[in-house]
Amino acid sequence: MPHQVNEDLRFLMNSLLYKEFVNERDEILRHKWIESEKAGQDIGFEKALLDWVIKYRSAWRKHRQSCMEEPRLEGNPN
């Protein structure tokens, strides 16, 4: 059973969905830090999350998608 749990965890951590979740969470935490510094106190994760989703999530996702769609030029002569 522990072997299956390790395999499931490895699969999860390598999935694109999980990687996107982690990247989005990192952006929210960065936003929380910036806004907390501006406010002079910790604004809390929930406030930072809601603020980031309203102000930045759409543009952030569009940027991430455009980066994923760009053709890779490394080692490609075409």
C-alpha positions, -999 to 999 in steps of 0.1 A, spaced: 0 0 0 27 26 8 42 19 -27 9 29 -43 7 61 -22 42 70 -33 33 64 -70 1 84 -66 20 113 -50 46 112 -77 19 112 -104 2 142 -88 34 162 -84 43 157 -120 8 166 -134 3 198 -152 -27 207 -131 -7 204 -99 21 225 -113 -4 252 -124 -19 251 -89 15 256 -73 24 284 -96 -9 302 -90 -5 298 -52 31 312 -54 17 343 -72 -10 347 -46 16 345 -18 38 370 -36 7 393 -39 0 388 -2 35 398 7 35 430 -15 0 441 -3 9 433 34 40 455 30 19 483 16 -6 480 44 21 477 71 5 445 84 -4 410 73 -35 412 52 -41 374 54 -43 348 27 -80 350 20 -79 387 13 -49 384 -8 -65 355 -27 -97 374 -35 -78 406 -44 -54 387 -67 -82 367 -84 -102 399 -91 -73 420 -103 -47 397 -118 -58 361 -124 -72 365 -159 -42 383 -172 -18 359 -154 -36 329 -170 -35 344 -205 2 351 -201 8 315 -189 -11 301 -218 7 322 -244 40 311 -230 29 274 -233 18 279 -269 51 295 -281 71 271 -302 103 260 -287 133 272 -307 159 252 -288 176 229 -312 149 234 -338 163 247 -372 128 254 -385 
